[in-house]
Amino acid sequence: MTVDQKHFSNRMAFWLLWVMSISVLIRTAWLGDDSFITMRTVDNWINGYGLVWNIGERVQTYTHPMWMLMLSVVYFFVRDGYFTLLILNIAVSIFAFAIFLKYYSNDDYSLLFGFGILVLSKAFIDYSTSGLENALTHLLLLIFAIEFLKPVISNKSSHLFMLSLTAGLAVTNRMDSVLFFIPALIYAWTRDFRNVRGTGLLLAGFSPFMLWEAFSLFYYGFLFPNTAYAKLNSGIPEQELLRQGILYFINSITWDPMTLMVISIALLVAVVSRGSGEKMLAVGIGLYLMYILYIGGDFMSGRFFSSVFILSAFLLTRYVKELDMRNRLIISGLLLLAGILSPASTVSYFLKVPGLTNNIRDNIDTYSMIADERQSYYQSSIL
């Protein structure tokens, strides 16, 4: 095969898989009830009542300022909460798929492998829509990882600023995502600067977040959302939160084993990798996983794992690209079986074939009280 033929093959594979990813997103799109908490604030704001839940009461009930602002822009033109949430979620997720697939478009096997693990992850597919901010976190994590791992010979100032700006936007979107970025940003700063100039670049990148915090303190009287104070100061003993966090991991292993398999393998290969950049991203993943344990997970199955997964999938696909065909097939086979044979395989979402339906009998695990939110709301919220 000539160079031109290879280039044409790679380009066609990219476009085919990207179009398939769009159809997957549209077919699986859904909205959870939590997304309409933000939409009520957006509706009040667009109609002139301010960024509030109850008119006249300045309380921040949403946890994702950047997502809220983006929803507000779309809602200003659409004037329908349901379509605003779906349009923005699908659009952002389509962009995330495009960036991921484009990065690996020069290798057909890596392209197919990356696409396969993305669409077989219940957590990732569930929260690529849902109406929540996960989709934007996925996109910003990918942009950050690509920028962080690219070779930088000159213009290191621009590189550090782009890293800090992407991280700053992600933290404005969801504050706890800062754990993903801390190790990589410290590494980038100490590697190239270790001075006032580097610190200034980091602070400049985080200016969107700092501006929001200043506004939040002025407008709401607090730096953090009301939900943060309610959830993180609940008075529940730490051992109980840890126990619930463990149950959150067990729930994911039971309902969506491929997602945690990808995360685990990615962490393992990052540790043995010779690249310091991959190791720093893996440390960020580790910090966020420990955070999930510390806060007791979540009542939505897979929600907190979707962002961990997309970064892990990016690292694992990068590693698979360097393997020989035998090892590629071993890893691919294991993940393919885990994805297809899981109790809540995403295959059932796509095909709607009898016998391939979701095998979770109830929408909620009565022992851990963790819910399959998509299964609960999909039928009532699909296009």
N, C-alpha and C positions, 0 to 999 in steps of 0.2 A: 504494500500500500504506500503510495507516495505521500509526501508531506501535505499536499493540497487535499488529497482524498481523506487523510486522517483528520485534518482540520474540519472538513465538511461533515465527517462522521460525528465528531465531537459536538459540532454546532447543532446538528439535527437531533442528537441524543438530548442535549440540553433543552431545546425547544419542546421536544416531545414530553419530557418529564415535567417541565414547568407547566405546560398545558394540563397535564394529568394532575399536577398538584392543585391547580386552580379548580378543577372539577371536584377533587377530593374536598377542598375547603368549602365549596358551595354546597356539596351534598351533605356534609357533616355539620354545617353551621347550626348553632343553637344559642340561646341566651338563658342565663341563670337569673334568678330573682335579685341577687345582690347587685347586678349591673344597673338595675333601675333605681338603686339608692343614689348613685351618681347622677343619673338622668333627671331625677327630681330637682337636684341642685342646679343642674344645667338649665332645666326648663324655667326655674325661678329667675336665674340670672338673665337669660335671654329675654324674658318678659319684664325685666326691670326691677325685680325684687331683691337682687343681690345674690351672692354665693352662699345661700343658706338652704337648710332643709325645711325649717318652719319660718315663715315670713316674720321678720322682726327679731329673730334669734340667730346671732352670729355663732354658729357651731359648725365645725368642719366634720362632716360625717363620711367623707370619702378619703381614701388613703393614697390616691394617685393624682396629684395636681396636674402633671403634664398630660395624662390621659384625659382628665376632665377638660382641660383647655382645648385639646384636639376634638373631643366630642362636641364642645361648644361651637367650634367653627363649623363642623358638619351640620349640627342641629340648626344653626342660624339659617342655613339654606334649605334643609330637608324638612324641618318642622315636624318630625315624627321620630319619637324616641326609639321605637323598634327598628326602623330602617337605618337610623343614625348609628346604632350600635353594630348592626350587621355589616353595613357598608364599611365602616372604619376598621372593624376587626378583620374582615376578609381582605381589604386593601393592604393593610399593614402585614398580614401574614403572607399574602402573595409576594410582597416585596422581600420578606424574610426568606421565603423559598427561593426566590430568584438569586439573592446574594449567596446563599449556601450552595446552590447548584452551579452557579457561575464560577465559584471559586474552584470547583473540582471538574469543570467542564473539559479540561485537557486530558482527562483519563476516564474512559467510558466505564470501567469497572467501579472506580471510586464514586463516580456520578450515580450509578445504579445502586451501589451499596448505601450511599448517603441518603438517597431518596427512599430506599426501602426501609431503613431504620426510622426515618422521620414519620412515614405514614403508618408504621406498625406500632408506634408508641401511643398508647391510649392517653397518657398524660399530655403529650405534645399536641395531638390532634384535638383532644377535648378542649384545651385552653389556648388553641390558636384562634378560636372564636370564644364563645361564652359571654362576651360583653365586658369582660374584665381586662385589666391592664397587661396581662401576661404576654399578649401578642407583641406589644411595643417593647417589653423587656427582652423577648426573644430577638427582635430585630437589632436592638442596641448592643446586646451581648455579642452578636455575630460581627457587627461593625467594629466593635472594640477588639475582639480576638484577631480579626484579619489585620487591623492596623498594628496591633501589638506584635504580631509574629512576622510582619514583613521586614525584610532587611532594610536598614536605614544607614546610609553612608554619609549623606549630607542633609542639611535642613532638619537637624534633630529637634530644634525648637518647635517647628511646626508639628513634628511627630508627637512630642510630649503634649502640646496643646490639644491636638486632636484626640488623644487618649483621654485627657482630663475632661474635655468638653463632652465626649460621648458618655463617660462615666457620670459627669454632672447631670446630663439630661436623664440618664437612667435612674439616678438617685432622686431626681425631681419626680420621676414617674413612680418609683416605689423606693422608699428610703432604705429598707433593709437590703436592697440589692448592692449597697456599697461594699458588702462583704466579698462580693465577686471581684471587685476592682482593687481593693487595698494592696494585696501582694504585688500585683502587676505594676501599679502606679509607683509604689515604693522602689521596685526593681528598676523601672525606667528612669526614675529620678536619680537614684544612686549611681546608675550606670553612666549616665551622660552629663549630669549637672552637679548635684550636691552643693548647690549655691543658692543665693538669693534669686537669681534669674529663674532657675528651675522651679523654685517655690512659687514665684510670681506666675509662672505659666500654669502651674497646677491650680492656683487660686482663680486665675482668669477662666480656666475651663469650668470650674465649679460655680461661676458667677450666676448662671440661671437658678441653681439651687439656693444660693445665698440670697438672691433677690426674692425668691418665693418665700424663704424663711422670714425675711424682713416684712414682707406683705402679710404673712400669716400671723406674725406677732402683733402687727398693727391692727389687722382686720378682725382676727379671731381672739387675740389675746394669748395665744399659745403657739409654740414652735411646731408641735406635732398634732396630728389629727386626734379628734376625740376618741376614736376607736383604739388608738394606741394606748391611751391612758386607761381605757376600760379593759383591754385584753391583757396588757402586760403588768397591770397592778391588780390582778383579780383576787389575790390572797390565797390562791391555790398553792399548796406545798410543792416545792421543787421536785420532790420525788414523784409526785403524781403527774406533773407535767412531763417529766422524763419518761415515765411509764406510758403516757399517752403518745409521746413522740415515738417511742419504740413501736407501739401499735400502728402508728401511721406508716412506718417503714414496712411492717409486716403486711398491712393492708395492700400496699403497693406491690410487694412481692407476690401476694396471692392473686390480685386482680390484674396486675399489669407487670409481669415479671421481666419483660424485655427492657423496660425503661431502666430499672435498677441494674440490670445486667450491663447495659451500655455504659451507665455511669461508673460502675465498678471496674469494668475493663479499661475504660478511658483513664481512670485514676491510676490503675496498675501500669499501663503503658507509659503514662506521663512520668511516673516515678523512675522507670528504667530508661526513659528517653534521655538522649544526650543534650537535648535542648533545654536551656534554662527558662525560655519563654513558656514552653509547655508546662514545666514544673510550677511556675508562678500561677498560671491559670488553674492548674489542678489544686493548688493551695487555696485559691479562692473558692473553688467548688467544695473543698473540704470544710472550709469555714461556714459556708452556707448550709451544708448538711448538718453540722453541729448546731447551728442556729435552729434548724427545723426541730431537732431533738429537744433543744433547750426550751422552746416555746410550746412544745406539746403538739407539733404538727398542725393540722387544720381539720375541719370537719368535711372539707371537700377533697375527695380522693384524687391524688395526683396533682392538685393545684400547685403546691410548692415545689414539686419535682419537675415541672415542665421547663422552667428556666435552667435548672441544673442539667436537664437532659439535653437541651439544644447546644449548650457549650460542650458537654461531654461528647455528643454526636459529632460535633465539628472536630474535636481533638482525635476521636477514634477514627474517623474517615481519613484524616490527615496521616494517621499511623498506618492504616490498611493500605494506603496508596504505595507505601514503601515495601510491602510484604511480597513474597513470592506467591504464585497462584495456589499452591497447596494450603498455605496458612490462611490466605484470603478465604478460600472455600470453607475451611473449618470454622472460622469466626462467623462467616456469613450464614452457614448452615445452622449453627447453634442459635443465632439471633432470629433467624427466620422461623425456626420451629417454636421458639419461645413466643414470638409475636403472633403466630397463627394459632397456636394451641392454647393460648391463655384464655381464662374464663370469660374475659370481656374483650376478645380480639377485635381490633378495628376492622378486620375483614367483614364482620357482620354489619358494620356501618355502611360499607361501600356496596356490598352485593345484595343485601336484604334477602338472602337465600335461606329457606327453611332448613334447619339443622346447623346453620352457622350464626344463629342468633346469640345474643348476649346470654351467657349461662349463669349470670348472677341472678339468683331467684328474687331477691329483694333489692330495693334501691339503697338500702342502708345496712351496714354491718351492725347488728344489734349489740354486739359485745363491745366494740370500740366506738360506736355511734358515728362512724365515718360514712359519708354518703357518696354514691355515684350520682353526682349532680346532673350530668348529661342525661343519664337514663331517666332521671326524674322529670326533666323539663324539655327534652328533645321534641316529643310529639306535639307539645303545645306551643313550641317556639320556632319550628322550622319554617323555611321559606315556602 
